[in-house]
Amino acid sequence: MFRKLRIQYFTPIYANYTTRVAVDPNLKENFDTNVYKPRKHPGTNRVKIASIPPDIQNAIKVILDDAGAKAYYQESIKLSNYIRSRQLPPEEGEIDAKAKKFHDSISKKVYANIDKDLTPDERKGYENKINSSVFNVLKKNVYRWGNIDYDKPTSLQYLMSRAAPEYAVLVRILDEIKKFDPDYRPRSFFDFGSGVGTGTWAVNHYWKNDIFEYFCVDTSSIMHDLARLILCEGKDNVEMPLKGYFQRQFLPSSTDLKYSIVLSAYTLFELPSMQSRLETIQKLWNKTEDYLIIVEHGSNAGFKIVNEAREFVLNLKGKKNKEGYAFSPCPNDTICPRYLEQETPCNFLMKYESLPYAAKPEIFADLFSYVILKKGVRPSDDPQWPRIVRAPLVRSKHTICKLCTAQGELKEIIFSKAKYDQTTYRCARSCNWGDLLPVK
């Protein structure tokens, strides 16, 4: 069975009793005339649970049956758990710095117990013992990072365990663009680390009739084969239903071509250093015409990668054709307050229905971190509503919301029935983790 996430909720240590907010004045009339209702205010996420489309599910079943993949089911769970728990690769010099620190500490303890002059041979013997101890401590304290080799068995395991949650997360993220930029019509899509094709499925959920070019990059030829086979309903030697669908194993060197939406989902973990990640972000941003989307697991390490990309792009302000702003989830372009807190990642929860293959479909949840970066300058009429960054605590006659604000601050606000108007109070009470709260 897939691992269910257990989310613990803690009572806030502090609360902001002085900050006062009210429903955005531009929405007041719409609330008064019942165009909007607090339970479904315009900041709520419209995608609560997502499942892979039936035609894609059928294709996946055909492929897994043909490959005898039921034997991989338990291994697919292990792979999913491993991917969720991965850490970043150590940076250059990081291991040497740790080794020196451990060496100094162990040496101090060893030589503190020696009250005589040592011969060269004795000193050499002690140094050998110290170095051996340092090596053993390093093995326990240094993460052994490595690329995942997506051969055929591993790719099938990935399809079984990761396709459903990744598709659900991407549908939820893309809905932010669909909702707040409703007239937008992307013409092309670039997927870096395309895997089994979840990005293509997700963009087609919203803009299948608008996109005329799909450019998918993945180092695994097995993943490319699976992605094509799934789009062809699990059948070999049939015509690809999507026109303008291209696959490559490496990023193209040309910098001239740009794509409406550029996506990197659960991919940057495969790069060996921060420098290589930022070089890749630069290339992806150069290929972005409208939106660049970065998605990773909602762990500390995953959030760190997302924040790296966010800071890198936002620091390009003032450079011609390079400038951008945080479209979502951030209501600001300042340094992420969650990152400054250095306690918990900025992450969100998405529910999804598992594939009905080796077990009955169930509803699970996946934690993810993401950022949507948009080319250009933030519009002056952007309402910049605060984002709810943890599950609200709903209590009798009051609700506590933790918000990330347009000023780049984290605020905990108590919305009480006695001190707030009914609309503001009910909007706060109806919000969920990840919603925007339409207040000023």
Secondary structure, DSSP 4 states (H G I P E B T S, - for coil): -PPPP-------S--BSS----B-HHHHHHHHTTSS-GGG-TTS-S-SEE---HHHHHHHHHHHHHTTGGGGHHHHHHHHHHHHT--PPPPTTHHHHHHHHHHHHHHHHHHHT--SPPPHHHHHHHHHHHHHHHHHHHHHHS---------HHHHHHHHHHHHHHHHHHHHHHHHHHHHHSTT----EEEEET-TTSHHHHHHHHHHTTT--EEEEE-S-HHHHHHHHHHHTTT-TT---SSTTEEEESS--S-SS--EEEEEEES-GGGSSSHHHHHHHHHHHHHTEEEEEEEEEESSHHHHHHHHHHHHHHHTTTTSTTT-EEEEES-S-SS--HHHHHTSS---EEEEEEPPSSSS---EEEEEEEEEEEEES---TT---PPEE-S--EEETTEEEEEEE-TTS-EEEEEEETTTS-HHHHHHHHH--TT-B--B-
